[in-house]
Amino acid sequence: MKFIHAADIHLDSPLVGLAAYPDAPVELLRTATRDAFVNLVDEAIAEAVDFMVIAGDLYDGSWKDYNTGHFFCREMGRLERAGIPVFLLFGNHDADSEMTRKLVLPDNVRVFDAKKPVSFRLDALKVVLHGRSFKDAATTENLAVGYPPAEPGWFNIGVLHTALEGHSAHASYAPCSLAELAARGYQYWALGHVHEFAIVSEAPHVVFPGNLQGRHARETGPRGAVMVSVEGGEVVAVERLIVDVLRWQQLSVDVGGSEDFEAVVRRAGLALDRLLAQTPAGHPLAVRVTLQGATAAHGALFGDATRLRAEVIAQALARDGERLWIERVRVDTRPPEDAPGKVRAEAIDDLARVLAAAPQDAELLAALGEDLRLLADKVPAELVDAVPELAAVRAGALGALVEEVSAGLLARLQDDGGAQ
């Protein structure tokens, strides 16, 4: 038999970082998570899998309207007509307490209860799936310890949305250890919550498929689900199914030795050429470009960020304006070692000019706000109340905050320069 294990679909979640782009692919950005899910259902039907498992975060919080649910029902209907059952577990983003609307799902969709672990059986395949959905978004108890022991003679699958030990970068929902999972005696653990693909263990198989579609510049590279093949009651293959429709990339460009601004821009263009050559034809890319290395253009790069971004975008448009978009250009260069004092002073002066204009730079504030809100939204409400700066971030009042931080940053840089 074979089945698909997916998680962290986040239907209708927006892609962050390209909205202000003048020629942004608006329709693609709006429908990317749906399009990736359609690709997944297409794969399931084409491969004639025996069933599908969705291990949490199907949705992205409360529905704005019924359209999200209607879309999911439509895709489940396609699987029902193909004779493919679906086992759905709710995670922290789609916990019962956050769902503002629900629809009666097609008969092929079986939902794990949120009150206690339940088991679903596929008698013809001798498969039993054990799972428990989240009742509340902030579920921090260890759910795994309540799962039933394995049923002898059956292929046992544990479905769990969890911050497994060793994944501290993710919020600690339903934390558990690998040893606790192994103790259940299951042959396969279908996990969700961690957005990066990982085969954590092969005895038993413990797998995070990652999310279907990268949603911002920190979710880079190919995204999708996994197809699991089983023979004789043992897992024989775990294959990735790549279904994303737009791919995020971090592109580091070594501009060391570049004599001037124009030489740096040309280096960026050559790096974009290499990136396109390494990416499947027709696959759109959203790229964060980081310039690195020691260059005489260091001060100029900091001093004219607007022009630098425009120049790199022009390089992208010249190569393939239909599939290549620049999300951001970061400068991480340094002055040449033979002239640190002069270049440092020039760079600080250039930075002071940039910071002075920053509170009125709408594009800069919008990009900054997107990043900061990702952080602020994860902070407990009581901490937001205690830290005025976090409240300002949530309210989008970044101008005054930038002014305050800018003054402190320049003072620190100048003090450090004097000490040297």
Summary of the structure (lengths in Angstrom):
residues: 420
radius of gyration: 24.6
end to end distance: 68.0
largest distance: 77.2
contacts: 1368
relative contact order: 0.10
helix: 39%
strand: 23%
